[in-house]
Amino acid sequence: MISGVGTNDSLERAFSSYVKACLQHAQKDYFEKLRRDSTYVVPMDAVTFEININYLVGQHNLPQHQHIPVLSQIPELSLLTSKEQRLLYHKYYEDKTDKEIARLLGTSRQAVS
């Protein structure tokens, strides 16, 4: 009975030692990677710059569509409000998502769908 307690105690110490060693190695690896990544320099000629015009201009600065010629070809659509016509134009002609349309029209996504 006493030998069983000693075996469990030595097993627990061995396991604790193993976990401690694993944590120390993980810590060393983490800080080594952090140091290595912080010293990495990207040459300027290797970087490609892309300008997103939509981001710079912003959709809210563009003039709103007052009369949409594509939709005027369907007489039934003239009964819709200007906002509803813009919604249809963005949805089916420009293939925008509900989220994008909601942002453009200043409404919620649920109102668009």
C-alpha positions in Angstrom: 0.0 0.0 0.0 2.8 2.4 0.9 4.7 1.6 -2.3 1.6 2.5 -4.4 1.5 6.0 -2.9 5.3 6.4 -3.6 4.8 5.3 -7.2 2.0 7.7 -7.8 4.0 10.5 -6.3 7.0 9.8 -8.5 4.8 9.5 -11.5 3.2 12.8 -10.7 6.7 14.5 -10.4 7.8 13.0 -13.7 4.7 14.2 -15.4 5.1 17.7 -13.9 8.7 17.7 -15.1 7.6 16.7 -18.6 4.9 19.4 -18.8 7.3 22.0 -17.5 9.9 21.1 -20.1 7.2 21.3 -22.9 6.1 24.7 -21.7 9.7 26.0 -21.6 10.3 24.8 -25.2 7.1 26.3 -26.4 8.0 29.6 -24.7 11.4 29.6 -26.3 10.0 28.8 -29.8 7.4 31.5 -29.4 9.8 34.3 -28.5 12.3 33.1 -31.2 9.6 33.3 -33.8 8.6 36.7 -32.5 12.2 38.0 -32.7 12.7 36.5 -36.2 9.5 38.0 -37.5 10.3 41.5 -36.1 13.7 41.6 -37.7 12.4 40.6 -41.2 12.5 43.6 -43.6 10.7 43.6 -46.9 12.5 45.4 -49.7 10.4 48.2 -51.2 10.8 46.9 -54.7 9.2 43.6 -53.6 6.0 45.3 -52.4 3.2 45.9 -54.9 0.9 48.8 -54.3 -2.7 48.6 -55.5 -5.0 51.5 -55.2 -8.6 50.8 -54.6 -10.5 53.6 -56.2 -13.8 52.6 -54.7 -12.3 52.9 -51.2 -10.8 56.4 -52.0 -13.9 57.8 -53.6 -16.5 56.2 -51.5 -20.0 55.4 -52.8 -21.7 58.1 -50.7 -19.8 60.9 -52.6 -21.1 59.8 -56.0 -24.3 61.3 -57.4 -27.4 59.2 -56.8 -29.2 57.8 -59.8 -32.3 59.9 -60.4 -33.4 58.2 -63.6 -32.2 54.7 -64.5 -32.5 54.1 -68.2 -32.3 50.3 -67.9 -35.3 50.2 -65.7 -37.3 52.7 -67.8 -37.7 50.0 -70.5 -40.1 48.1 -68.2 -43.3 50.2 -67.8 -44.4 48.5 -64.6 -41.3 49.6 -62.8 -42.2 53.3 -63.2 -44.7 52.8 -60.4 -41.9 52.1 -57.9 -40.2 54.8 -55.9 -36.8 56.1 -56.8 -35.3 54.2 -53.9 -36.9 50.9 -54.9 -35.7 51.4 -58.5 -32.1 52.0 -57.3 -32.4 48.9 -55.2 -33.4 46.8 -58.2 -30.7 48.4 -60.3 -27.9 47.6 -57.8 -29.3 44.1 -57.1 -29.9 42.9 -60.7 -27.9 45.1 -63.0 -24.7 45.7 -60.9 -24.9 42.3 -59.0 -24.3 43.9 -55.6 -24.9 42.0 -52.4 -27.7 42.9 -50.0 -25.0 44.2 -47.6 -23.5 46.5 -50.2 -26.9 47.8 -51.3 -27.9 48.5 -47.7 -24.8 50.5 -47.2 -25.4 52.5 -50.4 -29.0 53.2 -49.6 -28.5 53.8 -45.9 -30.9 51.0 -44.8 -30.5 47.7 -43.0 -29.7 44.5 -44.9 -33.0 43.0 -43.9 -34.9 45.9 -45.5 -33.0 45.2 -48.8 -33.9 41.5 -48.8 
